[in-house]
Amino acid sequence: MAAAKPDAGAPESGPDIDKLSFEDALAELERIVRGLETGQQKLEDAIAAYERGSRLKQHCEARLAEAESRVQSIVARADGSLALKDDQ
């Protein structure tokens, strides 16, 4: 028997996580958390929401790590200007 496709209102049907900005992913994750906290979802919907939330959390963590790496690669020169470590 084939697995049922999630309906249009299910969290699984949201936009492709890899294409979301950090801010959009975080906003969606916050909506999912609020929905789970109400306890009003059917079990299968709650599981799907939790799974998507977990993937959104990983995506946000990866985006933050990328940003941190970029910030750490910026250094101040003796004259006070900023440059990337590789450009010195």
Phi and psi restraints in degrees (range 20) as a CNS / XPLOR table:
assign (resid 1 and name C) (resid 2 and name N)
       (resid 2 and name CA) (resid 2 and name C) 1.0 -75.9 20.0 2
assign (resid 2 and name N) (resid 2 and name CA)
       (resid 2 and name C) (resid 3 and name N) 1.0 147.5 20.0 2
assign (resid 2 and name C) (resid 3 and name N)
       (resid 3 and name CA) (resid 3 and name C) 1.0 -70.7 20.0 2
assign (resid 3 and name N) (resid 3 and name CA)
       (resid 3 and name C) (resid 4 and name N) 1.0 143.2 20.0 2
assign (resid 3 and name C) (resid 4 and name N)
       (resid 4 and name CA) (resid 4 and name C) 1.0 -72.1 20.0 2
assign (resid 4 and name N) (resid 4 and name CA)
       (resid 4 and name C) (resid 5 and name N) 1.0 142.3 20.0 2
assign (resid 4 and name C) (resid 5 and name N)
       (resid 5 and name CA) (resid 5 and name C) 1.0 -76.6 20.0 2
assign (resid 5 and name N) (resid 5 and name CA)
       (resid 5 and name C) (resid 6 and name N) 1.0 143.3 20.0 2
assign (resid 5 and name C) (resid 6 and name N)
       (resid 6 and name CA) (resid 6 and name C) 1.0 -66.5 20.0 2
assign (resid 6 and name N) (resid 6 and name CA)
       (resid 6 and name C) (resid 7 and name N) 1.0 146.9 20.0 2
assign (resid 6 and name C) (resid 7 and name N)
       (resid 7 and name CA) (resid 7 and name C) 1.0 -75.4 20.0 2
assign (resid 7 and name N) (resid 7 and name CA)
       (resid 7 and name C) (resid 8 and name N) 1.0 169.6 20.0 2
assign (resid 7 and name C) (resid 8 and name N)
       (resid 8 and name CA) (resid 8 and name C) 1.0 -59.9 20.0 2
assign (resid 8 and name N) (resid 8 and name CA)
       (resid 8 and name C) (resid 9 and name N) 1.0 -25.1 20.0 2
assign (resid 8 and name C) (resid 9 and name N)
       (resid 9 and name CA) (resid 9 and name C) 1.0 -89.4 20.0 2
assign (resid 9 and name N) (resid 9 and name CA)
       (resid 9 and name C) (resid 10 and name N) 1.0 -6.3 20.0 2
assign (resid 9 and name C) (resid 10 and name N)
       (resid 10 and name CA) (resid 10 and name C) 1.0 -75.0 20.0 2
assign (resid 10 and name N) (resid 10 and name CA)
       (resid 10 and name C) (resid 11 and name N) 1.0 146.3 20.0 2
assign (resid 10 and name C) (resid 11 and name N)
       (resid 11 and name CA) (resid 11 and name C) 1.0 -57.9 20.0 2
assign (resid 11 and name N) (resid 11 and name CA)
       (resid 11 and name C) (resid 12 and name N) 1.0 -31.3 20.0 2
assign (resid 11 and name C) (resid 12 and name N)
       (resid 12 and name CA) (resid 12 and name C) 1.0 -60.9 20.0 2
assign (resid 12 and name N) (resid 12 and name CA)
       (resid 12 and name C) (resid 13 and name N) 1.0 -24.3 20.0 2
assign (resid 12 and name C) (resid 13 and name N)
       (resid 13 and name CA) (resid 13 and name C) 1.0 -86.3 20.0 2
assign (resid 13 and name N) (resid 13 and name CA)
       (resid 13 and name C) (resid 14 and name N) 1.0 7.0 20.0 2
assign (resid 13 and name C) (resid 14 and name N)
       (resid 14 and name CA) (resid 14 and name C) 1.0 -68.7 20.0 2
assign (resid 14 and name N) (resid 14 and name CA)
       (resid 14 and name C) (resid 15 and name N) 1.0 178.0 20.0 2
assign (resid 14 and name C) (resid 15 and name N)
       (resid 15 and name CA) (resid 15 and name C) 1.0 -61.9 20.0 2
assign (resid 15 and name N) (resid 15 and name CA)
       (resid 15 and name C) (resid 16 and name N) 1.0 157.4 20.0 2
assign (resid 15 and name C) (resid 16 and name N)
       (resid 16 and name CA) (resid 16 and name C) 1.0 -58.9 20.0 2
assign (resid 16 and name N) (resid 16 and name CA)
       (resid 16 and name C) (resid 17 and name N) 1.0 121.1 20.0 2
assign (resid 16 and name C) (resid 17 and name N)
       (resid 17 and name CA) (resid 17 and name C) 1.0 -58.9 20.0 2
assign (resid 17 and name N) (resid 17 and name CA)
       (resid 17 and name C) (resid 18 and name N) 1.0 -40.6 20.0 2
assign (resid 17 and name C) (resid 18 and name N)
       (resid 18 and name CA) (resid 18 and name C) 1.0 -61.8 20.0 2
assign (resid 18 and name N) (resid 18 and name CA)
       (resid 18 and name C) (resid 19 and name N) 1.0 -21.0 20.0 2
assign (resid 18 and name C) (resid 19 and name N)
       (resid 19 and name CA) (resid 19 and name C) 1.0 -94.0 20.0 2
assign (resid 19 and name N) (resid 19 and name CA)
       (resid 19 and name C) (resid 20 and name N) 1.0 -4.9 20.0 2
assign (resid 19 and name C) (resid 20 and name N)
       (resid 20 and name CA) (resid 20 and name C) 1.0 -80.2 20.0 2
assign (resid 20 and name N) (resid 20 and name CA)
       (resid 20 and name C) (resid 21 and name N) 1.0 142.3 20.0 2
assign (resid 20 and name C) (resid 21 and name N)
       (resid 21 and name CA) (resid 21 and name C) 1.0 -70.4 20.0 2
assign (resid 21 and name N) (resid 21 and name CA)
       (resid 21 and name C) (resid 22 and name N) 1.0 166.1 20.0 2
assign (resid 21 and name C) (resid 22 and name N)
       (resid 22 and name CA) (resid 22 and name C) 1.0 -57.4 20.0 2
assign (resid 22 and name N) (resid 22 and name CA)
       (resid 22 and name C) (resid 23 and name N) 1.0 -45.7 20.0 2
assign (resid 22 and name C) (resid 23 and name N)
       (resid 23 and name CA) (resid 23 and name C) 1.0 -64.2 20.0 2
assign (resid 23 and name N) (resid 23 and name CA)
       (resid 23 and name C) (resid 24 and name N) 1.0 -42.4 20.0 2
assign (resid 23 and name C) (resid 24 and name N)
       (resid 24 and name CA) (resid 24 and name C) 1.0 -67.0 20.0 2
assign (resid 24 and name N) (resid 24 and name CA)
       (resid 24 and name C) (resid 25 and name N) 1.0 -40.5 20.0 2
assign (resid 24 and name C) (resid 25 and name N)
       (resid 25 and name CA) (resid 25 and name C) 1.0 -65.0 20.0 2
assign (resid 25 and name N) (resid 25 and name CA)
       (resid 25 and name C) (resid 26 and name N) 1.0 -41.8 20.0 2
assign (resid 25 and name C) (resid 26 and name N)
       (resid 26 and name CA) (resid 26 and name C) 1.0 -65.4 20.0 2
assign (resid 26 and name N) (resid 26 and name CA)
       (resid 26 and name C) (resid 27 and name N) 1.0 -40.8 20.0 2
assign (resid 26 and name C) (resid 27 and name N)
       (resid 27 and name CA) (resid 27 and name C) 1.0 -62.9 20.0 2
assign (resid 27 and name N) (resid 27 and name CA)
       (resid 27 and name C) (resid 28 and name N) 1.0 -42.2 20.0 2
assign (resid 27 and name C) (resid 28 and name N)
       (resid 28 and name CA) (resid 28 and name C) 1.0 -66.6 20.0 2
assign (resid 28 and name N) (resid 28 and name CA)
       (resid 28 and name C) (resid 29 and name N) 1.0 -40.5 20.0 2
assign (resid 28 and name C) (resid 29 and name N)
       (resid 29 and name CA) (resid 29 and name C) 1.0 -61.1 20.0 2
assign (resid 29 and name N) (resid 29 and name CA)
       (resid 29 and name C) (resid 30 and name N) 1.0 -41.5 20.0 2
assign (resid 29 and name C) (resid 30 and name N)
       (resid 30 and name CA) (resid 30 and name C) 1.0 -63.8 20.0 2
assign (resid 30 and name N) (resid 30 and name CA)
       (resid 30 and name C) (resid 31 and name N) 1.0 -39.1 20.0 2
assign (resid 30 and name C) (resid 31 and name N)
       (resid 31 and name CA) (resid 31 and name C) 1.0 -63.9 20.0 2
assign (resid 31 and name N) (resid 31 and name CA)
       (resid 31 and name C) (resid 32 and name N) 1.0 -41.1 20.0 2
assign (resid 31 and name C) (resid 32 and name N)
       (resid 32 and name CA) (resid 32 and name C) 1.0 -63.7 20.0 2
assign (resid 32 and name N) (resid 32 and name CA)
       (resid 32 and name C) (resid 33 and name N) 1.0 -44.7 20.0 2
assign (resid 32 and name C) (resid 33 and name N)
       (resid 33 and name CA) (resid 33 and name C) 1.0 -61.0 20.0 2
assign (resid 33 and name N) (resid 33 and name CA)
       (resid 33 and name C) (resid 34 and name N) 1.0 -44.8 20.0 2
assign (resid 33 and name C) (resid 34 and name N)
       (resid 34 and name CA) (resid 34 and name C) 1.0 -60.5 20.0 2
assign (resid 34 and name N) (resid 34 and name CA)
       (resid 34 and name C) (resid 35 and name N) 1.0 -41.3 20.0 2
assign (resid 34 and name C) (resid 35 and name N)
       (resid 35 and name CA) (resid 35 and name C) 1.0 -64.3 20.0 2
assign (resid 35 and name N) (resid 35 and name CA)
       (resid 35 and name C) (resid 36 and name N) 1.0 -40.3 20.0 2
assign (resid 35 and name C) (resid 36 and name N)
       (resid 36 and name CA) (resid 36 and name C) 1.0 -69.3 20.0 2
assign (resid 36 and name N) (resid 36 and name CA)
       (resid 36 and name C) (resid 37 and name N) 1.0 -35.1 20.0 2
assign (resid 36 and name C) (resid 37 and name N)
       (resid 37 and name CA) (resid 37 and name C) 1.0 -66.0 20.0 2
assign (resid 37 and name N) (resid 37 and name CA)
       (resid 37 and name C) (resid 38 and name N) 1.0 -26.6 20.0 2
assign (resid 37 and name C) (resid 38 and name N)
       (resid 38 and name CA) (resid 38 and name C) 1.0 -71.3 20.0 2
assign (resid 38 and name N) (resid 38 and name CA)
       (resid 38 and name C) (resid 39 and name N) 1.0 -27.9 20.0 2
assign (resid 38 and name C) (resid 39 and name N)
       (resid 39 and name CA) (resid 39 and name C) 1.0 70.9 20.0 2
assign (resid 39 and name N) (resid 39 and name CA)
       (resid 39 and name C) (resid 40 and name N) 1.0 17.8 20.0 2
assign (resid 39 and name C) (resid 40 and name N)
       (resid 40 and name CA) (resid 40 and name C) 1.0 -95.0 20.0 2
assign (resid 40 and name N) (resid 40 and name CA)
       (resid 40 and name C) (resid 41 and name N) 1.0 -3.7 20.0 2
assign (resid 40 and name C) (resid 41 and name N)
       (resid 41 and name CA) (resid 41 and name C) 1.0 -84.4 20.0 2
assign (resid 41 and name N) (resid 41 and name CA)
       (resid 41 and name C) (resid 42 and name N) 1.0 152.5 20.0 2
assign (resid 41 and name C) (resid 42 and name N)
       (resid 42 and name CA) (resid 42 and name C) 1.0 -65.4 20.0 2
assign (resid 42 and name N) (resid 42 and name CA)
       (resid 42 and name C) (resid 43 and name N) 1.0 155.0 20.0 2
assign (resid 42 and name C) (resid 43 and name N)
       (resid 43 and name CA) (resid 43 and name C) 1.0 -55.3 20.0 2
assign (resid 43 and name N) (resid 43 and name CA)
       (resid 43 and name C) (resid 44 and name N) 1.0 -48.4 20.0 2
assign (resid 43 and name C) (resid 44 and name N)
       (resid 44 and name CA) (resid 44 and name C) 1.0 -62.6 20.0 2
assign (resid 44 and name N) (resid 44 and name CA)
       (resid 44 and name C) (resid 45 and name N) 1.0 -39.4 20.0 2
assign (resid 44 and name C) (resid 45 and name N)
       (resid 45 and name CA) (resid 45 and name C) 1.0 -66.4 20.0 2
assign (resid 45 and name N) (resid 45 and name CA)
       (resid 45 and name C) (resid 46 and name N) 1.0 -38.8 20.0 2
assign (resid 45 and name C) (resid 46 and name N)
       (resid 46 and name CA) (resid 46 and name C) 1.0 -65.9 20.0 2
assign (resid 46 and name N) (resid 46 and name CA)
       (resid 46 and name C) (resid 47 and name N) 1.0 -39.7 20.0 2
assign (resid 46 and name C) (resid 47 and name N)
       (resid 47 and name CA) (resid 47 and name C) 1.0 -64.8 20.0 2
assign (resid 47 and name N) (resid 47 and name CA)
       (resid 47 and name C) (resid 48 and name N) 1.0 -45.2 20.0 2
assign (resid 47 and name C) (resid 48 and name N)
       (resid 48 and name CA) (resid 48 and name C) 1.0 -62.5 20.0 2
assign (resid 48 and name N) (resid 48 and name CA)
       (resid 48 and name C) (resid 49 and name N) 1.0 -40.7 20.0 2
assign (resid 48 and name C) (resid 49 and name N)
       (resid 49 and name CA) (resid 49 and name C) 1.0 -64.2 20.0 2
assign (resid 49 and name N) (resid 49 and name CA)
       (resid 49 and name C) (resid 50 and name N) 1.0 -43.2 20.0 2
assign (resid 49 and name C) (resid 50 and name N)
       (resid 50 and name CA) (resid 50 and name C) 1.0 -61.5 20.0 2
assign (resid 50 and name N) (resid 50 and name CA)
       (resid 50 and name C) (resid 51 and name N) 1.0 -43.5 20.0 2
assign (resid 50 and name C) (resid 51 and name N)
       (resid 51 and name CA) (resid 51 and name C) 1.0 -63.2 20.0 2
assign (resid 51 and name N) (resid 51 and name CA)
       (resid 51 and name C) (resid 52 and name N) 1.0 -44.8 20.0 2
assign (resid 51 and name C) (resid 52 and name N)
       (resid 52 and name CA) (resid 52 and name C) 1.0 -65.3 20.0 2
assign (resid 52 and name N) (resid 52 and name CA)
       (resid 52 and name C) (resid 53 and name N) 1.0 -41.0 20.0 2
assign (resid 52 and name C) (resid 53 and name N)
       (resid 53 and name CA) (resid 53 and name C) 1.0 -59.4 20.0 2
assign (resid 53 and name N) (resid 53 and name CA)
       (resid 53 and name C) (resid 54 and name N) 1.0 -39.0 20.0 2
assign (resid 53 and name C) (resid 54 and name N)
       (resid 54 and name CA) (resid 54 and name C) 1.0 -63.7 20.0 2
assign (resid 54 and name N) (resid 54 and name CA)
       (resid 54 and name C) (resid 55 and name N) 1.0 -42.3 20.0 2
assign (resid 54 and name C) (resid 55 and name N)
       (resid 55 and name CA) (resid 55 and name C) 1.0 -67.7 20.0 2
assign (resid 55 and name N) (resid 55 and name CA)
       (resid 55 and name C) (resid 56 and name N) 1.0 -37.1 20.0 2
assign (resid 55 and name C) (resid 56 and name N)
       (resid 56 and name CA) (resid 56 and name C) 1.0 -64.2 20.0 2
assign (resid 56 and name N) (resid 56 and name CA)
       (resid 56 and name C) (resid 57 and name N) 1.0 -40.5 20.0 2
assign (resid 56 and name C) (resid 57 and name N)
       (resid 57 and name CA) (resid 57 and name C) 1.0 -60.8 20.0 2
assign (resid 57 and name N) (resid 57 and name CA)
       (resid 57 and name C) (resid 58 and name N) 1.0 -45.1 20.0 2
assign (resid 57 and name C) (resid 58 and name N)
       (resid 58 and name CA) (resid 58 and name C) 1.0 -62.1 20.0 2
assign (resid 58 and name N) (resid 58 and name CA)
       (resid 58 and name C) (resid 59 and name N) 1.0 -40.8 20.0 2
assign (resid 58 and name C) (resid 59 and name N)
       (resid 59 and name CA) (resid 59 and name C) 1.0 -62.7 20.0 2
assign (resid 59 and name N) (resid 59 and name CA)
       (resid 59 and name C) (resid 60 and name N) 1.0 -45.6 20.0 2
assign (resid 59 and name C) (resid 60 and name N)
       (resid 60 and name CA) (resid 60 and name C) 1.0 -62.9 20.0 2
assign (resid 60 and name N) (resid 60 and name CA)
       (resid 60 and name C) (resid 61 and name N) 1.0 -42.0 20.0 2
assign (resid 60 and name C) (resid 61 and name N)
       (resid 61 and name CA) (resid 61 and name C) 1.0 -62.0 20.0 2
assign (resid 61 and name N) (resid 61 and name CA)
       (resid 61 and name C) (resid 62 and name N) 1.0 -41.3 20.0 2
assign (resid 61 and name C) (resid 62 and name N)
       (resid 62 and name CA) (resid 62 and name C) 1.0 -65.4 20.0 2
assign (resid 62 and name N) (resid 62 and name CA)
       (resid 62 and name C) (resid 63 and name N) 1.0 -42.7 20.0 2
assign (resid 62 and name C) (resid 63 and name N)
       (resid 63 and name CA) (resid 63 and name C) 1.0 -62.4 20.0 2
assign (resid 63 and name N) (resid 63 and name CA)
       (resid 63 and name C) (resid 64 and name N) 1.0 -41.1 20.0 2
assign (resid 63 and name C) (resid 64 and name N)
       (resid 64 and name CA) (resid 64 and name C) 1.0 -64.4 20.0 2
assign (resid 64 and name N) (resid 64 and name CA)
       (resid 64 and name C) (resid 65 and name N) 1.0 -41.0 20.0 2
assign (resid 64 and name C) (resid 65 and name N)
       (resid 65 and name CA) (resid 65 and name C) 1.0 -63.2 20.0 2
assign (resid 65 and name N) (resid 65 and name CA)
       (resid 65 and name C) (resid 66 and name N) 1.0 -40.3 20.0 2
assign (resid 65 and name C) (resid 66 and name N)
       (resid 66 and name CA) (resid 66 and name C) 1.0 -62.2 20.0 2
assign (resid 66 and name N) (resid 66 and name CA)
       (resid 66 and name C) (resid 67 and name N) 1.0 -44.7 20.0 2
assign (resid 66 and name C) (resid 67 and name N)
       (resid 67 and name CA) (resid 67 and name C) 1.0 -64.1 20.0 2
assign (resid 67 and name N) (resid 67 and name CA)
       (resid 67 and name C) (resid 68 and name N) 1.0 -42.8 20.0 2
assign (resid 67 and name C) (resid 68 and name N)
       (resid 68 and name CA) (resid 68 and name C) 1.0 -61.4 20.0 2
assign (resid 68 and name N) (resid 68 and name CA)
       (resid 68 and name C) (resid 69 and name N) 1.0 -41.6 20.0 2
assign (resid 68 and name C) (resid 69 and name N)
       (resid 69 and name CA) (resid 69 and name C) 1.0 -62.4 20.0 2
assign (resid 69 and name N) (resid 69 and name CA)
       (resid 69 and name C) (resid 70 and name N) 1.0 -41.9 20.0 2
assign (resid 69 and name C) (resid 70 and name N)
       (resid 70 and name CA) (resid 70 and name C) 1.0 -64.7 20.0 2
assign (resid 70 and name N) (resid 70 and name CA)
       (resid 70 and name C) (resid 71 and name N) 1.0 -42.0 20.0 2
assign (resid 70 and name C) (resid 71 and name N)
       (resid 71 and name CA) (resid 71 and name C) 1.0 -65.5 20.0 2
assign (resid 71 and name N) (resid 71 and name CA)
       (resid 71 and name C) (resid 72 and name N) 1.0 -41.4 20.0 2
assign (resid 71 and name C) (resid 72 and name N)
       (resid 72 and name CA) (resid 72 and name C) 1.0 -67.8 20.0 2
assign (resid 72 and name N) (resid 72 and name CA)
       (resid 72 and name C) (resid 73 and name N) 1.0 -20.6 20.0 2
assign (resid 72 and name C) (resid 73 and name N)
       (resid 73 and name CA) (resid 73 and name C) 1.0 -83.3 20.0 2
assign (resid 73 and name N) (resid 73 and name CA)
       (resid 73 and name C) (resid 74 and name N) 1.0 -5.5 20.0 2
assign (resid 73 and name C) (resid 74 and name N)
       (resid 74 and name CA) (resid 74 and name C) 1.0 -89.6 20.0 2
assign (resid 74 and name N) (resid 74 and name CA)
       (resid 74 and name C) (resid 75 and name N) 1.0 129.7 20.0 2
assign (resid 74 and name C) (resid 75 and name N)
       (resid 75 and name CA) (resid 75 and name C) 1.0 -127.9 20.0 2
assign (resid 75 and name N) (resid 75 and name CA)
       (resid 75 and name C) (resid 76 and name N) 1.0 154.8 20.0 2
assign (resid 75 and name C) (resid 76 and name N)
       (resid 76 and name CA) (resid 76 and name C) 1.0 -92.6 20.0 2
assign (resid 76 and name N) (resid 76 and name CA)
       (resid 76 and name C) (resid 77 and name N) 1.0 132.4 20.0 2
assign (resid 76 and name C) (resid 77 and name N)
       (resid 77 and name CA) (resid 77 and name C) 1.0 -83.2 20.0 2
assign (resid 77 and name N) (resid 77 and name CA)
       (resid 77 and name C) (resid 78 and name N) 1.0 167.7 20.0 2
assign (resid 77 and name C) (resid 78 and name N)
       (resid 78 and name CA) (resid 78 and name C) 1.0 -59.3 20.0 2
assign (resid 78 and name N) (resid 78 and name CA)
       (resid 78 and name C) (resid 79 and name N) 1.0 -32.6 20.0 2
assign (resid 78 and name C) (resid 79 and name N)
       (resid 79 and name CA) (resid 79 and name C) 1.0 -81.6 20.0 2
assign (resid 79 and name N) (resid 79 and name CA)
       (resid 79 and name C) (resid 80 and name N) 1.0 3.0 20.0 2
assign (resid 79 and name C) (resid 80 and name N)
       (resid 80 and name CA) (resid 80 and name C) 1.0 93.0 20.0 2
assign (resid 80 and name N) (resid 80 and name CA)
       (resid 80 and name C) (resid 81 and name N) 1.0 -9.5 20.0 2
assign (resid 80 and name C) (resid 81 and name N)
       (resid 81 and name CA) (resid 81 and name C) 1.0 -77.7 20.0 2
assign (resid 81 and name N) (resid 81 and name CA)
       (resid 81 and name C) (resid 82 and name N) 1.0 162.4 20.0 2
assign (resid 81 and name C) (resid 82 and name N)
       (resid 82 and name CA) (resid 82 and name C) 1.0 -104.6 20.0 2
assign (resid 82 and name N) (resid 82 and name CA)
       (resid 82 and name C) (resid 83 and name N) 1.0 147.7 20.0 2
assign (resid 82 and name C) (resid 83 and name N)
       (resid 83 and name CA) (resid 83 and name C) 1.0 -152.1 20.0 2
assign (resid 83 and name N) (resid 83 and name CA)
       (resid 83 and name C) (resid 84 and name N) 1.0 161.5 20.0 2
assign (resid 83 and name C) (resid 84 and name N)
       (resid 84 and name CA) (resid 84 and name C) 1.0 -78.8 20.0 2
assign (resid 84 and name N) (resid 84 and name CA)
       (resid 84 and name C) (resid 85 and name N) 1.0 148.4 20.0 2
assign (resid 84 and name C) (resid 85 and name N)
       (resid 85 and name CA) (resid 85 and name C) 1.0 -53.5 20.0 2
assign (resid 85 and name N) (resid 85 and name CA)
       (resid 85 and name C) (resid 86 and name N) 1.0 -37.4 20.0 2
assign (resid 85 and name C) (resid 86 and name N)
       (resid 86 and name CA) (resid 86 and name C) 1.0 -72.0 20.0 2
assign (resid 86 and name N) (resid 86 and name CA)
       (resid 86 and name C) (resid 87 and name N) 1.0 -20.5 20.0 2
assign (resid 86 and name C) (resid 87 and name N)
       (resid 87 and name CA) (resid 87 and name C) 1.0 -90.0 20.0 2
assign (resid 87 and name N) (resid 87 and name CA)
       (resid 87 and name C) (resid 88 and name N) 1.0 0.0 20.0 2
